[in-house]
Amino acid sequence: MTSSSMKIEVHHPTEDQKNPEKWCVLLGEDVFKKFICQGNPTVHKVFGDGSLFSPLLFGKFFDPSDAFPLWEFESDILLSHLRSTGQTTVDWLQTDQAYVLKAELPGGVGKNQVQVLVENGKIVEISGQWKQIKESMKKDWRSGHWWEFGYVRRLELPEDADWRKMEVFLSHDILVEIRIPKNPSGTDASHGNSAAA
């Protein structure tokens, strides 16, 4: 990474730390259409065409709080409609050694607030707040209408992903890069045991 990038800590919550109400309110297509039509420029930066957090990133509506098997698809195919018009800065790929995701965070919406966590060794979650909650609410923004306060993209990890060695970097306070090494064939990352055993 370049000298202008910083490493972001990847959180691995234990069972005691998990919030069972987090992302429990699904973002439906009709609700999203009403929300995006409000004309708020920040909302368009966060959820507009080409954003990693847009429910329409993959060509049809898909709730970003629901896990998506990103690396099962070629980015050239899923993002072709956005790339042809230069509307996206999202890209993912895999090499022999790793899975990589690169994306631009929504500009001017608390870029330093981004959090990355791995849930059960199976899902990587990228989230952050774009609007502060009033102190009187005392509720975790992720357990209600989360899109009114923050953004999320949950992605299924491939079976051979070594989530324990995942690294996340933030460049220029806006470009995030997630690198997830692949396990040597025959090992199970969730238990650290050989699959043949």
Phi, psi and omega in degrees: 000163182279169181292343180268013179249152178233150180277137178254137179290136176262124182270143177232084184295143175275173179303322181293332184270349185289144177255107183295342181269354183295132179059024181283339177268113182282146176269108179275160183297318180294320177295318180297318180300317178294319182295314183288334181283357180293343177083008179290120183298327178293319178301319179292325176295319184285313190247004184288176181308133175090347179284142175303333185264002179286132175295344182257012184304322186264020174095338173218167186295131176210117181303120182294345178276355176263136184293135181243134181279068189309311188283002173277353184237150175279131180297326180300324182283309184292328184256009185303319181296328179276323181294324182297335179254003180069029185267004182223151174238021179266137175207148173216155181200171172225144175247184176295335185257337189204163168256138184228137173233130176234135180203154175268133176282156179301124183295136174071020182237043178080050184305326182283000180270359185297137177234142176234130176219159178245127181255119178055021181068011185239337185227132172257136185235127177246122183211166177184167180261141173248350180215134181283147177267142177296141180305328183295340183284327176050015182250144176296125183302336183280353184258001177237224176282074189304326182296341178284347184232336186208189181222156180206151166218120179252131184232136175288136176274140175298154183301329182266013179283134177265081186298335180292338181253014180299140176234141180232132180234145176241121180251136177054029180059017183216331182260121180255138176230126179247125179242122181239107180298153174271145173286147171301144184305142178094001178245153180251114185294330185288334180241346180074016181253159176288136180294337181281344184287000000 
